[in-house]
């Protein structure tokens, strides 16, 4: 869905595509109580205020988490 009146951060996994691009994939459940999902996240997808829903392949801003994400 479209984002509301504040910046939002979605838990995601970060992978390298065959062409070398970094690809962030949001976890299907984003409930704040999903702490197990947060421990598996490599990055957070940053959703701007009022952002429309992103489609697969759209460019997004991310916030890398931990040392594992530095490989990109």
KELUMDREN-202285 format. One record per residue: residue number from 1; residue in three letters; z, x, y of N, C-alpha, C, CB in turn. Coordinates in steps of 0.02 Angstrom, whole numbers. Atoms other than C-alpha are relative to their C-alpha. Glycine has a CB too. Layout:
BEGIN
<tormar pos="NUM" code="Ala" n_w="Z" n_u="X" n_v="Y" ca_w="Z" ca_u="X" ca_v="Y" c_w="Z" c_u="X" c_v="Y" cb_w="Z" cb_u="X" cb_v="Y"/>
...
This chain:
BEGIN
<tormar pos="1" code="Unk" n_w="0" n_u="41" n_v="-60" ca_w="0" ca_u="0" ca_v="0" c_w="0" c_u="43" c_v="63" cb_w="60" cb_u="-47" cb_v="0"/>
<tormar pos="2" code="Unk" n_w="-2" n_u="-35" n_v="-64" ca_w="-15" ca_u="48" ca_v="183" c_w="72" c_u="21" c_v="15" cb_w="-28" cb_u="-44" cb_v="57"/>
<tormar pos="3" code="Unk" n_w="-66" n_u="-25" n_v="-17" ca_w="131" ca_u="149" ca_v="251" c_w="28" c_u="-39" c_v="59" cb_w="-2" cb_u="75" cb_v="15"/>
<tormar pos="4" code="Unk" n_w="-34" n_u="38" n_v="-53" ca_w="259" ca_u="71" ca_v="368" c_w="7" c_u="40" c_v="64" cb_w="67" cb_u="-21" cb_v="-24"/>
<tormar pos="5" code="Unk" n_w="-11" n_u="-27" n_v="-67" ca_w="334" ca_u="127" ca_v="534" c_w="36" c_u="68" c_v="-1" cb_w="39" cb_u="-48" cb_v="40"/>
<tormar pos="6" code="Unk" n_w="-30" n_u="-67" n_v="2" ca_w="401" ca_u="295" ca_v="474" c_w="-40" c_u="44" c_v="-48" cb_w="75" cb_u="-4" cb_v="-22"/>
<tormar pos="7" code="Unk" n_w="32" n_u="-47" n_v="45" ca_w="335" ca_u="451" ca_v="391" c_w="32" c_u="-6" c_v="-69" cb_w="4" cb_u="73" cb_v="26"/>
<tormar pos="8" code="Unk" n_w="-25" n_u="10" n_v="68" ca_w="352" ca_u="440" ca_v="202" c_w="-20" c_u="61" c_v="-42" cb_w="-27" cb_u="-66" cb_v="-31"/>
<tormar pos="9" code="Unk" n_w="13" n_u="-57" n_v="45" ca_w="358" ca_u="572" ca_v="65" c_w="-1" c_u="-25" c_v="-72" cb_w="54" cb_u="56" cb_v="9"/>
<tormar pos="10" code="Unk" n_w="8" n_u="23" n_v="70" ca_w="294" ca_u="537" ca_v="-111" c_w="5" c_u="59" c_v="-47" cb_w="-67" cb_u="-37" cb_v="-9"/>
<tormar pos="11" code="Unk" n_w="-6" n_u="-52" n_v="51" ca_w="345" ca_u="641" ca_v="-262" c_w="-66" c_u="6" c_v="-37" cb_w="58" cb_u="-16" cb_v="-49"/>
<tormar pos="12" code="Unk" n_w="65" n_u="-12" n_v="32" ca_w="194" ca_u="722" ca_v="-344" c_w="0" c_u="64" c_v="-40" cb_w="-55" cb_u="2" cb_v="53"/>
<tormar pos="13" code="Unk" n_w="12" n_u="-63" n_v="37" ca_w="133" ca_u="854" ca_v="-465" c_w="-61" c_u="33" c_v="31" cb_w="-10" cb_u="-14" cb_v="-77"/>
<tormar pos="14" code="Unk" n_w="53" n_u="-40" n_v="-31" ca_w="20" ca_u="993" ca_v="-405" c_w="-35" c_u="40" c_v="-54" cb_w="28" cb_u="47" cb_v="56"/>
<tormar pos="15" code="Unk" n_w="39" n_u="-36" n_v="51" ca_w="-120" ca_u="1065" ca_v="-514" c_w="-60" c_u="32" c_v="34" cb_w="-23" cb_u="-48" cb_v="-57"/>
<tormar pos="16" code="Unk" n_w="61" n_u="-32" n_v="-24" ca_w="-272" ca_u="1175" ca_v="-491" c_w="-59" c_u="-30" c_v="-37" cb_w="2" cb_u="77" cb_v="-9"/>
<tormar pos="17" code="Unk" n_w="60" n_u="29" n_v="30" ca_w="-440" ca_u="1089" ca_v="-521" c_w="-46" c_u="56" c_v="-23" cb_w="-37" cb_u="-47" cb_v="51"/>
<tormar pos="18" code="Unk" n_w="48" n_u="-49" n_v="26" ca_w="-584" ca_u="1178" ca_v="-611" c_w="-35" c_u="38" c_v="56" cb_w="-51" cb_u="-35" cb_v="-44"/>
<tormar pos="19" code="Unk" n_w="34" n_u="-33" n_v="-56" ca_w="-663" ca_u="1216" ca_v="-441" c_w="48" c_u="39" c_v="45" cb_w="-37" cb_u="-51" cb_v="41"/>
<tormar pos="20" code="Unk" n_w="-49" n_u="-39" n_v="-38" ca_w="-502" ca_u="1298" ca_v="-378" c_w="39" c_u="-39" c_v="52" cb_w="-34" cb_u="55" cb_v="34"/>
<tormar pos="21" code="Unk" n_w="-36" n_u="41" n_v="-48" ca_w="-444" ca_u="1155" ca_v="-267" c_w="69" c_u="-18" c_v="-27" cb_w="-39" cb_u="-64" cb_v="18"/>
<tormar pos="22" code="Unk" n_w="-66" n_u="26" n_v="18" ca_w="-260" ca_u="1106" ca_v="-267" c_w="-5" c_u="-76" c_v="-1" cb_w="56" cb_u="25" cb_v="50"/>
<tormar pos="23" code="Unk" n_w="3" n_u="73" n_v="7" ca_w="-242" ca_u="926" ca_v="-328" c_w="71" c_u="-26" c_v="-8" cb_w="-44" cb_u="-21" cb_v="-61"/>
<tormar pos="24" code="Unk" n_w="-66" n_u="31" n_v="3" ca_w="-84" ca_u="826" ca_v="-293" c_w="-8" c_u="-71" c_v="-29" cb_w="34" cb_u="-3" cb_v="70"/>
<tormar pos="25" code="Unk" n_w="2" n_u="66" n_v="32" ca_w="-53" ca_u="674" ca_v="-404" c_w="69" c_u="-32" c_v="7" cb_w="-21" cb_u="5" cb_v="-74"/>
<tormar pos="26" code="Unk" n_w="-64" n_u="34" n_v="-11" ca_w="83" ca_u="553" ca_v="-350" c_w="26" c_u="-30" c_v="-65" cb_w="-7" cb_u="-55" cb_v="53"/>
<tormar pos="27" code="Unk" n_w="-31" n_u="32" n_v="58" ca_w="205" ca_u="494" ca_v="-483" c_w="-5" c_u="-76" c_v="9" cb_w="74" cb_u="22" cb_v="-9"/>
<tormar pos="28" code="Unk" n_w="10" n_u="72" n_v="-6" ca_w="181" ca_u="309" ca_v="-522" c_w="61" c_u="-37" c_v="28" cb_w="-16" cb_u="-29" cb_v="-68"/>
<tormar pos="29" code="Unk" n_w="-60" n_u="34" n_v="-26" ca_w="362" ca_u="262" ca_v="-482" c_w="32" c_u="45" c_v="53" cb_w="51" cb_u="-15" cb_v="-57"/>
<tormar pos="30" code="Unk" n_w="-26" n_u="-38" n_v="-57" ca_w="432" ca_u="317" ca_v="-313" c_w="69" c_u="-24" c_v="22" cb_w="-48" cb_u="-4" cb_v="57"/>
<tormar pos="31" code="Unk" n_w="-65" n_u="26" n_v="-19" ca_w="599" ca_u="226" ca_v="-311" c_w="48" c_u="57" c_v="14" cb_w="28" cb_u="-45" cb_v="-57"/>
<tormar pos="32" code="Unk" n_w="-45" n_u="-54" n_v="-20" ca_w="734" ca_u="330" ca_v="-225" c_w="51" c_u="17" c_v="-54" cb_w="36" cb_u="-20" cb_v="63"/>
<tormar pos="33" code="Unk" n_w="-48" n_u="-13" n_v="54" ca_w="845" ca_u="315" ca_v="-380" c_w="-31" c_u="41" c_v="-57" cb_w="28" cb_u="-65" cb_v="-27"/>
<tormar pos="34" code="Unk" n_w="35" n_u="-36" n_v="54" ca_w="715" ca_u="406" ca_v="-487" c_w="10" c_u="76" c_v="7" cb_w="-76" cb_u="-17" cb_v="0"/>
<tormar pos="35" code="Unk" n_w="-15" n_u="-71" n_v="-9" ca_w="801" ca_u="576" ca_v="-481" c_w="-34" c_u="44" c_v="-52" cb_w="75" cb_u="11" cb_v="-3"/>
<tormar pos="36" code="Unk" n_w="33" n_u="-40" n_v="52" ca_w="724" ca_u="635" ca_v="-645" c_w="-71" c_u="17" c_v="23" cb_w="-2" cb_u="-39" cb_v="-67"/>
<tormar pos="37" code="Unk" n_w="67" n_u="-13" n_v="-25" ca_w="551" ca_u="618" ca_v="-566" c_w="1" c_u="52" c_v="54" cb_w="-33" cb_u="-65" cb_v="26"/>
<tormar pos="38" code="Unk" n_w="-5" n_u="-49" n_v="-54" ca_w="608" ca_u="719" ca_v="-416" c_w="7" c_u="70" c_v="-28" cb_w="60" cb_u="-17" cb_v="46"/>
<tormar pos="39" code="Unk" n_w="-9" n_u="-67" n_v="30" ca_w="660" ca_u="864" ca_v="-529" c_w="-65" c_u="27" c_v="-29" cb_w="54" cb_u="-2" cb_v="-53"/>
<tormar pos="40" code="Unk" n_w="64" n_u="-21" n_v="28" ca_w="483" ca_u="869" ca_v="-601" c_w="-54" c_u="9" c_v="53" cb_w="-24" cb_u="-51" cb_v="-52"/>
<tormar pos="41" code="Unk" n_w="50" n_u="-4" n_v="-53" ca_w="394" ca_u="864" ca_v="-433" c_w="-13" c_u="72" c_v="22" cb_w="22" cb_u="-42" cb_v="61"/>
<tormar pos="42" code="Unk" n_w="20" n_u="-65" n_v="-27" ca_w="298" ca_u="1018" ca_v="-374" c_w="-9" c_u="-4" c_v="76" cb_w="-65" cb_u="24" cb_v="-32"/>
<tormar pos="43" code="Unk" n_w="13" n_u="9" n_v="-71" ca_w="266" ca_u="944" ca_v="-202" c_w="16" c_u="-72" c_v="20" cb_w="-74" cb_u="17" cb_v="16"/>
<tormar pos="44" code="Unk" n_w="-5" n_u="67" n_v="-28" ca_w="287" ca_u="795" ca_v="-89" c_w="-64" c_u="-13" c_v="39" cb_w="63" cb_u="-8" cb_v="46"/>
<tormar pos="45" code="Unk" n_w="58" n_u="21" n_v="-40" ca_w="135" ca_u="703" ca_v="-20" c_w="27" c_u="-32" c_v="63" cb_w="-47" cb_u="-50" cb_v="-40"/>
<tormar pos="46" code="Unk" n_w="-24" n_u="25" n_v="-65" ca_w="163" ca_u="670" ca_v="166" c_w="-45" c_u="-57" c_v="21" cb_w="2" cb_u="57" cb_v="53"/>
<tormar pos="47" code="Unk" n_w="38" n_u="58" n_v="-23" ca_w="110" ca_u="496" ca_v="220" c_w="19" c_u="-13" c_v="73" cb_w="13" cb_u="-64" cb_v="-45"/>
<tormar pos="48" code="Unk" n_w="-12" n_u="11" n_v="-71" ca_w="92" ca_u="474" ca_v="408" c_w="19" c_u="-73" c_v="15" cb_w="-61" cb_u="19" cb_v="40"/>
<tormar pos="49" code="Unk" n_w="-18" n_u="67" n_v="-23" ca_w="159" ca_u="324" ca_v="503" c_w="-63" c_u="-43" c_v="1" cb_w="33" cb_u="2" cb_v="70"/>
<tormar pos="50" code="Unk" n_w="56" n_u="46" n_v="0" ca_w="43" ca_u="176" ca_v="473" c_w="-60" c_u="20" c_v="-42" cb_w="-23" cb_u="-11" cb_v="69"/>
<tormar pos="51" code="Unk" n_w="57" n_u="-24" n_v="40" ca_w="-66" ca_u="272" ca_v="349" c_w="-24" c_u="-53" c_v="-48" cb_w="21" cb_u="63" cb_v="-40"/>
<tormar pos="52" code="Unk" n_w="31" n_u="44" n_v="49" ca_w="-186" ca_u="172" ca_v="243" c_w="9" c_u="31" c_v="-69" cb_w="-75" cb_u="-13" cb_v="16"/>
<tormar pos="53" code="Unk" n_w="-6" n_u="-28" n_v="68" ca_w="-177" ca_u="192" ca_v="53" c_w="-53" c_u="53" c_v="-11" cb_w="-6" cb_u="-56" cb_v="-53"/>
<tormar pos="54" code="Unk" n_w="47" n_u="-53" n_v="17" ca_w="-257" ca_u="354" ca_v="-7" c_w="-35" c_u="-18" c_v="-65" cb_w="35" cb_u="69" cb_v="-5"/>
<tormar pos="55" code="Unk" n_w="38" n_u="10" n_v="61" ca_w="-393" ca_u="347" ca_v="-138" c_w="-5" c_u="67" c_v="-37" cb_w="-72" cb_u="-29" cb_v="15"/>
<tormar pos="56" code="Unk" n_w="9" n_u="-61" n_v="39" ca_w="-419" ca_u="474" ca_v="-278" c_w="-53" c_u="43" c_v="34" cb_w="-19" cb_u="-15" cb_v="-74"/>
<tormar pos="57" code="Unk" n_w="47" n_u="-46" n_v="-32" ca_w="-504" ca_u="626" ca_v="-202" c_w="9" c_u="8" c_v="75" cb_w="-69" cb_u="-23" cb_v="-14"/>
<tormar pos="58" code="Unk" n_w="-13" n_u="-7" n_v="-72" ca_w="-443" ca_u="597" ca_v="-23" c_w="42" c_u="62" c_v="13" cb_w="36" cb_u="-63" cb_v="27"/>
<tormar pos="59" code="Unk" n_w="-42" n_u="-55" n_v="-21" ca_w="-370" ca_u="746" ca_v="69" c_w="67" c_u="-28" c_v="24" cb_w="-34" cb_u="42" cb_v="56"/>
<tormar pos="60" code="Unk" n_w="-67" n_u="19" n_v="-22" ca_w="-182" ca_u="732" ca_v="95" c_w="38" c_u="63" c_v="20" cb_w="38" cb_u="-39" cb_v="-56"/>
<tormar pos="61" code="Unk" n_w="-45" n_u="-55" n_v="-16" ca_w="-48" ca_u="841" ca_v="173" c_w="55" c_u="1" c_v="-52" cb_w="29" cb_u="-6" cb_v="73"/>
<tormar pos="62" code="Unk" n_w="-54" n_u="-5" n_v="48" ca_w="84" ca_u="908" ca_v="55" c_w="54" c_u="47" c_v="27" cb_w="-26" cb_u="25" cb_v="-68"/>
<tormar pos="63" code="Unk" n_w="-56" n_u="-45" n_v="-12" ca_w="253" ca_u="993" ca_v="65" c_w="16" c_u="31" c_v="-69" cb_w="62" cb_u="-36" cb_v="32"/>
<tormar pos="64" code="Unk" n_w="-14" n_u="-31" n_v="65" ca_w="265" ca_u="1119" ca_v="-80" c_w="76" c_u="4" c_v="-12" cb_w="-31" cb_u="70" cb_v="-4"/>
<tormar pos="65" code="Unk" n_w="-70" n_u="-5" n_v="20" ca_w="431" ca_u="1121" ca_v="-174" c_w="9" c_u="59" c_v="-48" cb_w="25" cb_u="-66" cb_v="-32"/>
<tormar pos="66" code="Unk" n_w="-16" n_u="-54" n_v="47" ca_w="504" ca_u="1276" ca_v="-258" c_w="-51" c_u="55" c_v="-2" cb_w="8" cb_u="-29" cb_v="-68"/>
<tormar pos="67" code="Unk" n_w="44" n_u="-58" n_v="5" ca_w="424" ca_u="1439" ca_v="-304" c_w="-63" c_u="-13" c_v="-40" cb_w="38" cb_u="58" cb_v="-31"/>
<tormar pos="68" code="Unk" n_w="58" n_u="14" n_v="41" ca_w="304" ca_u="1365" ca_v="-432" c_w="-60" c_u="-20" c_v="41" cb_w="16" cb_u="-54" cb_v="-49"/>
<tormar pos="69" code="Unk" n_w="55" n_u="24" n_v="-41" ca_w="200" ca_u="1287" ca_v="-294" c_w="-34" c_u="56" c_v="39" cb_w="25" cb_u="-53" cb_v="49"/>
<tormar pos="70" code="Unk" n_w="29" n_u="-54" n_v="-39" ca_w="167" ca_u="1455" ca_v="-212" c_w="-62" c_u="31" c_v="-32" cb_w="51" cb_u="54" cb_v="11"/>
<tormar pos="71" code="Unk" n_w="59" n_u="-27" n_v="33" ca_w="30" ca_u="1493" ca_v="-338" c_w="-65" c_u="-27" c_v="30" cb_w="2" cb_u="-15" cb_v="-74"/>
<tormar pos="72" code="Unk" n_w="61" n_u="30" n_v="-28" ca_w="-92" ca_u="1386" ca_v="-236" c_w="-17" c_u="31" c_v="66" cb_w="9" cb_u="-75" cb_v="9"/>
